[in-house]
Amino acid sequence: MLVTLKVEAQRTGGAGHGMREVGKEERQERIKALKVAYITRELSLTEREAQVFWPVYNRHSDVREQKQKAIMQSRAGGSGNGVQSYSGESVKMLDEYFRLRQEELEAERQYYQAIREVLPEPKVALLLQAEHRFHREVLASLKAGSQNAPQTRPMNPGRPMPPRN
């Protein structure tokens, strides 16, 4: 699996190097497909388990993504001047952030309950481990791909590019 992810990272230009061959959406879809294969294999899902598991998982993934986007937007709000004021705006932003985090936690709890209804307990525990391992492998592959990818432009035109470590 790691080799597949490395090849994928290199084909797509690695992290932070734009979309050379594959658009962002297509790259995300390929990673999702790799994730499905990885989790299915790691959990040894039967055909029946897969039929009931993946719809629950996919619904939760959509909810998780929406919650995370809302949290990111709440953190990006504010005056934008880099200085935290002690105004009511800052307190409102923090209140909103924690409200959204609580919603995210509740969604995770509901997901956990739903997964427990469709998978046996040992596979629920394996799922959490498999997701964690998959994410680590993707990050490692993207990092390796970005270190091997040539830099497309100098950081400061007119000066030589710094050596890569």
N, C-alpha and C positions, 0 to 999 in steps of 0.2 A: 504494500500500500504506500509506503513512504516513497518508493521509487516512482510510482505513478504520480504522487503529489509533487515531487521534485520536477519531473518532466512537465507537469501542468504549470507549475510556477515559472519555469523557464520559458515555456511556449507563450505564456501570457505576459512576459516581461517582468515578472516578479513584482514585489510590492513597491509602489511609489514610482514606477517607471512608465506610467501612462498605459494606454491600451494599444500595443503595437500590432498584434495579430488578432486579438479577440477583444470584443467590447466588454465593458464591465458587467452588464447583465448576463451575457453568455458565459463569462467566467464564473459568475455566481451560480448559474444553473449547473455548470459542470461540477463545481464544488459540492452543490447539493446532491447531485447524482452520485458522486464519490462517497458522500456521507451516508446516503441510503444504503449503498453496497457495503460500506464499512460496518454500519450498525447492524444490518441484516446478518452479515457474516459473524460478527462478534457475539451477537445474541443467539445465533443459530435459530433464527425465527422459522417456524413452520409456515407453510402457506396460509393456514388458517390464522395463525398469530399475526402474520404480516398484514392480512386483509383487515383485521380490526385495529391493529396498532398504528399503521401509517396514517390513516385519516385523523386519529387523535393527535398524533405527533405533529402532523402538518398544520392542523388548526392551532395548536399551541405555539408552533414556530411563528405563525403569522401574528398571533397575539403578542408574543415575546418581542418580536421586531417592532411592532407598533408602540409598545410600552417603552422600549429602549430609545426609540426615536423621540418620543415625548419627553423622556428624561433628559436626553441630550439637548433638546430645544429649550427646556426649562433652565438648564445650566448655562446655555449660551445667551440667555436673555439678560436684561439689565442695561445699565448706562453705557457700557462698552468702553469706558475710559480707563479701565484697569484698576481703578481705585474703588474699594468697597465703601460706600457711604453707609451711614447708620440710619438711613431713612426707612420709611415704611416699605419702600420698594424692595429693599434687600430682604426684609423680613418676609414679605409676600413671596419673593422668589424662593426662599428657603422653605416656606410652608408648602408651596406648590411642589417643590422637588421631593420633599418627604411624603407628600400625599401620593405622588406618582410612584415613588419607590414602594410604598405600602400596597398600592394597586398591583405593582409588579410581583410582589411577594405573594399576594392573594392569588394571582393568576398561576404562579408556580405551584402553590398548594393545591389548587383545583386540578392542575395538570397531573400532579403526583397522584391524586386520588383517582383520576380517570385512567391513568396508566396501570394502577394497581388492579383495576377492574378488568383489564384486557390482557395483562401479562402475569405469569407466576412471579412470586416475590424474588427468587434468585435472578430472574431476567431484569427486574426493575433495578436491582442493585447493579447489575452488569451494564445496564443502559447508561447510568450516570457515569460509570467509569469509561465506557466506550466513547461517550460524547467528549469527555475530558481529554482522552488520548487522541481522538481525532483532531480536536482543536489544536492541541500541542503539535501534532504532526503537520498540520496545515501551516501554522505559524513558522515552524522550523523550515518547512519547504519554501515558503515565501521568502524567509530571511536568506536562505541559501541561494535562492534564485536571484534575489536582488544583489547579493554580494558578487555573484558570477556575471551579472548582466553589465554590459559596458555603460558608463555614464553617458547620456546623450548630449549634454552640453556642459561647458565649464561653469563653475559656480560664480566666477568673476571673469567676464570676457577680457581677453588680452593677457591674462596670466595663465600659467600652466595649471593643469588640474592637479589637486593633491593626490598623493599615492593612496591607494585603497589598502586598508588593513585586513 
